[in-house]
Each structure stands twice: as C-alpha cells, then as structure tokens.
Amino acid sequence: MPDPQARLALVAGLRALAQLIHDRPDIPAPHRVDVYHLAQRASDDEMRAEIDHIAALLGTTTEERNGHYSTFIRLGAVEYQATAHPRRLPRPSCSRRSRLPDRLRLHRHRPRPHGLKGSQP
C-alpha cells in the first residue's frame, strides 16, 4: 500500500476493530482473520522479489504452492499473507472482492485444520 495516509487509515481501522471486539464481548467476533497482500503486477521475477523482500521483513520463509509464491505470518488468530500470482496463472476471481489488490477475510466459523506453511513466530 504505497499511500501513507491509506496505510495509517488501515492501521487505525484495525485497532478500532480490535478495541471494539475487546470492549463489547456481546458483539459476535470471528474465530480468525486473514489479511492478504497481492504482489504488484510485474514480471514473475519482480513479483517473487517483492515476496522475498516481505518475507525478509517478517522474518519468515517463502513457499511455492500450486504455482503461487507466498509468505505468511500468524499472530494468534490473525494471519498476514503476501502472495505473487505469476502471469502464467490466472489471478483468483471467486468474486469481485477477491480481485482487489489487498483484502481482509473474517472467519465466522472455526477454520478447518490445514497443513502448516511458511514460518510461525
């Protein structure tokens, strides 16, 4: 997210959401939150370099699965994932929202167990 004001607004919104959930236990909260960053469209090598850079900043490893190159970090029930979708593969298109460059997904139900990937703190 190159715009510093947009980044500040995102951080403020996440903090406000966390405070609301903390202060109001009567409001239903998801069991898990996933935050996604999709690499900027560029050559495959440039997108991989962006993910490598993010992994270095996070202190995590990278992995390639189903042709997608990614890194992630779990912070309790919150996961941040950065992914590159190579040009040879279509970008995800499940819905209009999934085509946005970055997104946040809230899980209302307990997630199904899945294999570990990347690194966890």
Secondary structure by P-SEA (a helix, b strand, c coil): cccaaaaaaaaaaaaaaaaaaaaccccccccbbbbbbbcccccaaaaaaaaaaaaaaacbbbbbcccccccccccccbbbbbbbbcccccccccccccccccbbbbbcccccbbbbccccc
